[in-house]
Amino acid sequence: MTSANKAARIFKVLSVDTRVRMIELLKSRSLCVNALAKSLSISPAAVSQHLRILRDADVVIAEKRGYFVHYRVNEETLAEWHRTTSEFLAIDPIKKLIIKRD
């Protein structure tokens, strides 16, 4: 997968504000579906749909605890996403100089 394809996939996953808010919540601690639903003021079914997308993208990890499944962020994936998006959004100083001259 090219870096452009990786960046596009990342931005697609993050294009929904609810998923971004879920990631923010899960960065501080693991939570179950009902706790996420309550914190986000959305239904547990909606949380489950967003979690499916985040799991498919390997952003969250599910951990079974008794009767409940708790979710936490995959720090390795977030670090990789950080590198990918930083590279994609970086401005090459040499190209910047060439563009200014034209």
Secondary structure per residue as TSV (DSSP state, phi and psi in degrees):
chain	resnum	aa	ss	phi	psi
A	1	M	-	360.0	129.9
A	2	T	-	-72.5	163.6
A	3	S	H	-64.4	-32.7
A	4	A	H	-66.3	-40.8
A	5	N	H	-65.4	-41.0
A	6	K	H	-62.2	-45.6
A	7	A	H	-62.1	-42.4
A	8	A	H	-62.3	-41.1
A	9	R	H	-64.7	-42.3
A	10	I	H	-60.9	-49.1
A	11	F	H	-64.8	-32.8
A	12	K	H	-65.5	-44.7
A	13	V	H	-63.3	-39.6
A	14	L	T	-86.8	4.3
A	15	S	T	-75.5	-8.4
A	16	V	S	-109.0	121.7
A	17	D	H	-60.2	-31.8
A	18	T	H	-62.5	-40.7
A	19	R	H	-67.4	-37.5
A	20	V	H	-63.9	-43.4
A	21	R	H	-64.9	-36.3
A	22	M	H	-63.4	-44.5
A	23	I	H	-61.6	-42.9
A	24	E	H	-58.8	-45.2
A	25	L	H	-63.3	-42.1
A	26	L	H	-77.0	-14.3
A	27	K	H	-67.9	-29.5
A	28	S	H	-89.1	-30.7
A	29	R	S	-166.6	162.3
A	30	S	-	-81.3	146.7
A	31	L	E	-140.8	154.7
A	32	C	E	-91.2	172.8
A	33	V	H	-57.6	-46.3
A	34	N	H	-64.9	-38.3
A	35	A	H	-66.1	-40.4
A	36	L	H	-64.4	-43.6
A	37	A	H	-59.5	-44.6
A	38	K	H	-65.3	-44.2
A	39	S	H	-64.8	-33.5
A	40	L	H	-96.2	-6.0
A	41	S	T	56.9	44.5
A	42	I	S	-132.7	169.7
A	43	S	-	-75.0	152.7
A	44	P	H	-57.8	-33.2
A	45	A	H	-63.4	-41.0
A	46	A	H	-65.5	-40.7
A	47	V	H	-60.4	-45.5
A	48	S	H	-59.3	-40.2
A	49	Q	H	-63.4	-43.6
A	50	H	H	-67.6	-39.4
A	51	L	H	-63.5	-34.5
A	52	R	H	-60.0	-43.9
A	53	I	H	-66.4	-42.3
A	54	L	H	-67.4	-35.4
A	55	R	H	-67.3	-44.3
A	56	D	H	-59.8	-32.6
A	57	A	T	-86.6	0.8
A	58	D	T	63.7	29.4
A	59	V	-	-87.3	-31.8
A	60	V	E	-120.7	153.2
A	61	I	E	-120.0	132.5
A	62	A	E	-93.7	135.7
A	63	E	E	-130.3	120.8
A	64	K	E	-75.8	126.7
A	65	R	E	-131.5	98.6
A	66	G	T	64.4	-123.3
A	67	Y	T	-85.3	-10.0
A	68	F	E	-112.4	154.7
A	69	V	E	-108.7	124.0
A	70	H	E	-103.6	144.9
A	71	Y	E	-115.7	143.5
A	72	R	E	-139.6	161.3
A	73	V	E	-75.4	150.7
A	74	N	-	-91.8	102.2
A	75	E	H	-62.3	-32.6
A	76	E	H	-64.1	-42.9
A	77	T	H	-65.5	-44.5
A	78	L	H	-61.3	-38.5
A	79	A	H	-64.9	-41.2
A	80	E	H	-64.9	-42.5
A	81	W	H	-62.1	-38.4
A	82	H	H	-61.5	-46.5
A	83	R	H	-62.3	-46.4
A	84	T	H	-62.0	-47.4
A	85	T	H	-70.8	-33.6
A	86	S	H	-64.2	-43.2
A	87	E	H	-64.4	-42.5
A	88	F	H	-65.3	-41.6
A	89	L	H	-87.1	-8.4
A	90	A	-	-68.4	143.8
A	91	I	-	-102.1	125.9
A	92	D	-	-72.8	120.5
A	93	P	H	-61.5	-32.3
A	94	I	H	-69.0	-45.2
A	95	K	H	-62.3	-36.8
A	96	K	H	-61.9	-40.9
A	97	L	H	-66.0	-41.2
A	98	I	H	-64.3	-43.1
A	99	I	H	-63.7	-39.6
A	100	K	H	-63.7	-35.2
A	101	R	H	-68.1	-34.8
A	102	D	-	-71.9	360.0
